[in-house]
C-alpha cells in the first residue's frame, strides 16, 4: 500500500479511499462505546490496539448491539502515501507549530498528522484511521472522540473549551484560557465528592428552559505539579518521579511539558463520572500564577462579553457540518445559552485550594 492516487484532491471518494486502505486487512471483534445518546463501534486491525482502547474506554463500553450511529476502523500499518496536495492547518493562537494538514474528498476529508504520519479519513458514519496506531494510541482516542463531537454539533450542541464536574446535584463547567488549570481545579473538586464530567471539551445543549452538558471520553492529562499537589493523584507517578519533580521550583514545575493520564476509576474509585448532566454554573478562570491573593466575583456575561472567549472553541479540521449547520457558532449564541447559568469569575492569583472552598460555598 505504497501510493494511492488522489488527483485534484477529490478524484477519490471517501468510501473508495477507505476501501483501498482496508483491502486485505482483518479486523478484531468490535468495541461498542456508548456516549450518552450515541454509540460508536470501533474495529481494530490488531489485538494489541484493541486491548489498549478497551483499557482506556473500559468504564464506557457497552454490551448492547442495537446499532451504532458511527463506525470507526483503526489500522496499525505503514501510512499510505496519497498523491494529492495537502493544505496545512492554520497556526492556532498561542501555538508555535503546525501539527496537521488536510485535503478534501468527495463525501469527506482526510487529515494527516505531520509529525507521526497518522492519517484520518472521515465523513458521516464511516471513518478510518491508519498509520502507526500502536505507537500513537492517544491520536486514535482523539479521533474517536472527534467523531462523537461532530455527532453532537450536528444535533445543535455548542462546543466549549471547558472541564466540568457534577457536585451537590449541580453541573459546574470550568473554563479558562490555555494553561489556567481548569482540569486541575476539576480534580480538586473531585477530592470533595464531585463526579467527573469532562476534561477539556464540553458539548452544551438546550433542554427546555435548562442547559445540559455532555462530556468527552478523554481522561484528564495532568502535569507533575498537579500530581504532586493532589493526594488522590499520587499513584500516577513513580517514587523516582516524585523525588525528582519535587526538587524543581514551583514556576518550572507547573510549566513542564510532561503529562500523565488520570484514569478516574483508579484514582477516585468506581462510579465517579457522569458524562451527561444538567449545566447550572460556570466558573471562569481569569487568574495568574504568582499574582497574589485570589478574588472571586459573580458576573453578568452580558456585561463582560470578553470572558466568552475563554469558553468558546472553534470546531477545527475534524468537523464536517451537516446541511444547515454552521462551522462555528457566533458569540451571540454562546451568550444566549450561557446567560442561563450563574457565572463566577476567579481572578488575581491562582489558588486551587481557595478556589475549591469558594466554589463549594457558592453552591
NORRA-V362054 format. One line per field, one symbol per residue. ss: DSSP state (@ for helix, = for strand, . for the rest). psi: psi as a letter, one per 40 degrees, with the letter a starting at -180 (. if undefined). A space follows every 50 residues. Layout:
ss=???
psi=???
This chain:
ss=..===.......=@@@@@@@@@........=====..=======..@@@@ @@@@@@@@@@=........=======....===...==...........= ======.======.....====...======.@@@.@@@@@@@@@@@@@@ @@@....===.======..=======.....@@@@@@@@@....====.. .======..======.....==.@@@@@..@@@@@@..@@@@@@@@...@ @@@@.....==..@@@@@....=..====.========.....======. ....@@@@@@.=..................@@@@@@@@...========. .@@@@@@@@@@@.
psi=gdhhhfifdediiddddddddehehiiiiihhhhgbehhhhhhieidddd ddddddedeeiiehfehidhhhhhhhihhihhgihihiiihiheiehhei iiiiiheaihhhhddeehhhhihbehiihiagddefdddddddddddddd dddeeeiihigiiiihhffhhhihiiiheefddddddddddeeiihdide ihhhiigbeiiiihiighiihiidddddehdeedeeiidddddddeeiid dddeehghiihhhddddeiiffihehiihdihhhhfiihffaiiihhhih ddefddeddddhhidadehhhiheiidhiidddddddeeeihhhhhabih gddddddddddd.
